[in-house]
Amino acid sequence: MSEPRNFIDKHFGAIITAVVSLSAVLVSAAQIWVATINKEKELAVARTTAEEARNLKELTSSRSWKVDLAKFMAENRTAIFSEGEDGRQLQKVMLATFPPEITYSVFGSLSDISGDKTNTYWADAERSATKLYYPRVKIYYEKAFPREIIDVIGDTLAEGDIAYDYYDQEIPKGLTNSDVRYFHADDQELAYQVKRDFEELACFSGYGLRVGVIPLIRSNKRAPKGTVEIWLPGKAIHGNTVEEQC
């Protein structure tokens, strides 16, 4: 019994030092842990506040546009229901001036309430605004790319599961390594959505598809806002898949 006691007596100073050091480490770790939790809470609150501010800004902006459009229509009510060129010119001004998410619903209402002679061209205006409002994707594909994937995309769009319009065009071999191209900063999210949609639908069709994303914001050949392009060579397919992988 004396040997352990002698060991403690002999190394008492070192033991105390080790205990104090360990305590300091534990306290530091606890402080870091608490600081991390507090930081995460602060970030969560900041994200929530930013999201609420963004939603409020969008709501305020939408209401402001609606008020401005109502004033514009009140000032131009004669031309709105005219049967001649004045009405068509007014449509073009409204399309160029106001956001499409505002004009397409207004044009639809005007198409419903206008007389037989004017509702046709207001219906045409509604279709023009709708094309601007809903995003679109242009599909460029090589002959070697599986056509059935594009058919699946078309069927899925027809069922309303994906919220964008599209058209496709066959291209010569060697123009791309497989990518989605967007031309406006606001369309970045749409570009990544298109990438996910194509890769997932290809996977469910039994094909492994890999697509990159390329921003062409400063390109001289920019597509209209809300339009992205996907370029699909045959080599974009990298094997077969089963549904469990998707």
N, C-alpha and C positions, 0 to 999 in steps of 0.2 A: 504493500500500500504506500510505502514511502517513495517508491520510484516515480509514480505518476505525480505525486505531490512535489517531489524535487524537480521534475520536468517543468511543472507549472511555475514553480518559484523561479527556476532558472530562466524561463522564457516568458515571464509574465509581461515584461515590457513589449516584447514582440507581439504577444497575443493581443494586448490592449490596442497596439497600433493597428493590427490587422482588423480587429473588431470596429475600431473607429473608421478605418478606410472603407470597410464593407458598408458601414452605416451611411457614410458619405455617398458611396455609389448608389445605394438604395434610395437615398433621399433625392439625389440628382435624377435617377431614373423616374421616380415618382413625379418630380417637377416637370420633366420632359413629357411624361404621359399626360399630366394635367394640362400642360400648355398645348399639346397636340389636340386634346379633346376640345379645349376652348377655341383653338384655331379652326377646327372643323365646324364648330357651332357658329363661329363668326362667318365662315365662308358660306355655310348653309343659309344663314340669315341674309347675307349679301346677295346670294343667288335668288332667294325668294323675293327680296326687295327689288332686284333688277328685273325679274320676270314680271312682277306686278307693275313696275314703272313702264316696262315695255308694252304690256297689255293696255295700260291706261293711255299711253301715247298713241297706240294704234287705234283705240276706240275714239279718242279725241280727234285724230286725223281723219278717220272715216266720217265722223259726224260733221267735221268742218267741210270736207269735200261735198257731202250731201247738201249742206246749206248753200255752198257756193253754186252747186249745180241747180238747186231750186231757184236761186236768184237769176241764174243765166237763162233758165227755161222761162221764167216769168217775163224777162225782158225780151225774149225772142219767141213768144208764144204764137205769134202770127206765122212765122216761118216754120215752126214745128209742124203745123198741120197743113202747110201749103203742099200743093201737088207738083210744083215745079222744081227748078234747079235750086232754089233757095233752101228748100228742105234738105236736099242731098248735101249741099255745101255745109249746112248746119251740122249734119251728122259727122262729117269729116272733122269739123272744128271740135266737136265734143269728143270724138275718139282721140284726137291729138292732145286735148287739153286735160281731160279728166281720166282718173285711173279706170281701167277696164272692169274692175270688180264693182265699180259704181255704175258705169254706163250700161253694162250688159243687162242688168236687172231693170234699169229705167227704160231702155229700148224695148225690152220684153213687155213692160207695162204699156208703153205707147203703142206697140203692135196690137195689144189686146183691146185697147179702148179707142184707137183711131178708126176712121171710117174705112170702108172697103177700098177706096182708091189710094189711101196712104199707108194702110197697115202692111202692105207687101214690102215696101222699101224700108219700113221700120223693122220688119222681121229680118230683112237682109242686114240691116245695121246691127241687130241683136246678134246675128251669127258672126259678124265681123268682130264685135266686142268680145264675144265668147271665145273666139280663137285667140284673142290677145290675153284673155283672162286665164284660160287653162293652159298649162305647160305642154310642150310638144317635144318629141324626140325623133330625130331623123336617123334612120338605120341604114348604114352603108355596109354591105357584106360581100365577101368573095363567093364565087360559085362553090368553092370547096367547103364553105361554112354550112352546117346542117340547116336546111330550110325548115325542118320541123320545129326548131327552136323559135324561129320567127313566127311560125304559124301558132305556136303555143302562146306567144306574146299577144298576137292578134286576138285569139280566142279569149284570153284573160282580160284584155282591154274591152272587148265587146261585152263581157259580163260585168264590167264596171268595177273590177277589183283593183285596178291601178289608175290613178287619177291623172293621166296624161294621154294626149292624142299622139299619133305617130304615122309615118309612112316610110317605106323601105325602098332601097335602090341597090341593084347589083353593081359592083365595081371591079376593075381589073385587079389582078393579083399583085401584091407587093406594095400597096399604098399605105399600109398600117401594120403595127405590131399588136393591135387590139387595145382600144382606149375609148373612153368617154371624154368628149371635149365640151367645155362650157366657155361662154364668151362674156359673161357678166358676173360680177362678184356675187350678186344676189342669187345666181343660179347654181352655186356650188353644192348646196344641199340637194337640189334636184339631180345634179350629175351623180352624186353618190347614191341617191335613191335608184336611179336608172342602173347603175353598176350592180347594186344589190338585187334588184328585180331580175335582171338578165341572168346573173350568176345562179340565183335560186331557182328560177324557172328552168334553166338549162340543167341544173342538178336533178330536178324532179323528172326531167325528160331523159335522164340517163347519161348526161354529158358533163364532164368537168370543164367549166369555163372560167378563165382568168382574164379580167379586164382592168386596165389602169385608168387613171383620171388625169386629164391634162387641162390646166387653165390656159385659155387663149384670150385673156382679158384685153391685151394690147394688140391683138391681131387686126390687120387691116380688113380681113374678110370675116367680120363678125356677124353671127346670126342674130335675129331679133331677140330681145329679152324674153325669157321664158322658154327658149328653144335650146336644146343641147343635141349633140351628135354622138352616136356610138358607131365605131368602126370595127368590123369583125372579120378578121382573116380566118382561113381554115385552121391555121396553127394556134388559134386561141383556144381550141379544144385540147385538153391535156389528159385524155383518158375517159373511162366510163365510171359512172357512179351508181349507187343503189339508194333507194329512198331514205334509208336510215342515216345516210351521210348528210342529208340536206337539212 
